[in-house]
Every structure is written in structure tokens, then in C-alpha cells.
Amino acid sequence: MMNYVLAETLADAVRLQKETGYAFLAGGTDVYPALEHGWRPKGLLDISRLAELSGGIRPQGGWWVIPAMTTWTQVAQAKLPPQFDCLRAAAAEVGGRQIQNQGTVGGNICNASPAADGVTALMALDARVVVTGPAGEREVPLHEFVLGNRKTAARADELVVSVKVRAAGGLHASAFSKHGSRRYLVISLVMTASFIEADARGRVTGCGIAVGACAPRSLRLFPAEARLKGMGLAQAAAFSLTDAELEVLTPIDDVRATAAFRRRMARELVERDIRAMARQLQSELN
């Protein structure tokens, strides 16, 4: 039997965690798999009913705010600008329909799986994680928040309140690609998410490129982003990654695929999506 307590407000959740040391419970879709792998929390502190963590995705002061208890079904069905096409596509790949209905954005981030579809998409969008605890509220860039499988920068007494993404301006597009051994209900061999933003002159003014399942955590390809930024869309339509820009990836050999295959697939997925988005934005300009 496991200890369980239900929080009614955010302040209540912070207080109860400090008193009990229980683990936060959001959608709960990873609880039983974690227990099967030896996870033994003191108890579970249910935060699923907190109004402060709900309310739907909304624009706020130049940002889009995604409350932590937003489900993947809600993400997939939300009316959002093209900036979020990668996230909506990733949401449709999170487990099966039941998992999408129950699993939450905040929970997915805190679970911090290297194969987390939503984390990779949000990382490409340069998302920031808002956490709170006894010491107050703070923001952490998602690429610094996720440290490894089930490891994050959140302290034990902190919980995720929301995720923030800067609202894109001008022309923009995003894409998510996933490769696995079958079409549905698959843990990916590799996944990628990309975002580009361009001005009226056809120059790339902002971009994000993230790769999942090729390291202990999803990773940004910062050198590639730096090279892509400032590039003309015509040049971006023929974009290719260099070997040095892929060095941050550390894929493994296992029964499902070789490290070399994963690295090659990451390159192909990123290049295909960047080129397609550049051509799309070019056509919108003309």
C-alpha cells in the first residue's frame, strides 16, 4: 500500500510536499512503469486538480503559456499558430489515445525520457519551464532543465507550474519527425523537431533544432542553429548539417538500431524538415 494525499491548491501542494516528502503525481501514466523499475517514493502527492496548473494554452504578454496539467490531447486539438505545428504533431505521437488523454505536458517534462516526443518539440521552440516551491518561483530554459533520464534541474520540493514559449513574429514554420520500427505506439529510434522564423527580406531571423533518442536527453544543435540564423531562405532550402554539428549526439547500438543509423537518420530528418520549411516560407513571400 502506498501513501497518497490530494492537494487542493498550489500553496497546499508546496506545503504538503515540504511536510511529507511525497512525489508529485500529475497524469500518472508513468507511475506503474517506474515502480516496475524499482522507483519507491515515500508516497504520492496528487496535483491533478490544481486550478493554477490548468486553464488551457493561452497568449500572455508576448508569450504562449502552457499550464503544466495540459494534456497531450488538449495540445493536439488546440488552435495554435504554425509555430506550434511541431508540438501538435509530437502530441499525436505520445503513446496511445488513452495516454494522450491522461498524460500531461508537465509530467512528460519531469519524466525527462530521452525519447520524450513533447520535450524534443518544446526544446526546438526554445521553451522555458516555470517551477515553484518554498523558495518561490523561477524560470529555467528547457534545454537546461532536462538533465537526463528522470533527471531534471527541479529540486525535490519544486513542481512545474507551466511552460512558456515566446510568440513568433513574421513568417514562421515548425516540423516534427519521428522514425521507429513501426508506425504506431512506438518508442522512437530517433526524433527531430525544427523551427524557423524569417523576415520580409527572406532572411532566417530565428531557429531551433532539437534531436531526441540520440543521447541521454533531448539536445539542441546550437552550432547548426547559429549557422542557419541570418541565412537566406533560398540558401536554407539546401541546408546541410556538418559532421561537427552532430558531434553533440551520442547514440547507442542496441537491438533496434545501430548508433551509425541513428546519427544518419537524425541528419536526414533535420535536413529534410529545414529544407521543406524554407521552401514553404519562400513560397509565402512570393
Helices and strands as residue ranges (DSSP letters): E 3-6, H 10-20, E 23-25, H 31-36, E 43-46, G 51-53, E 58-60, E 63-67, H 72-77, G 82-84, H 85-91, H 97-102, H 105-111, H 117-124, E 128-133, E 136-141, H 142-145, E 146-148, E 151-152, E 159-166, E 171-179, E 190-198, E 204-212, E 219-220, H 222-228, H 233-236, G 244-246, H 259-285
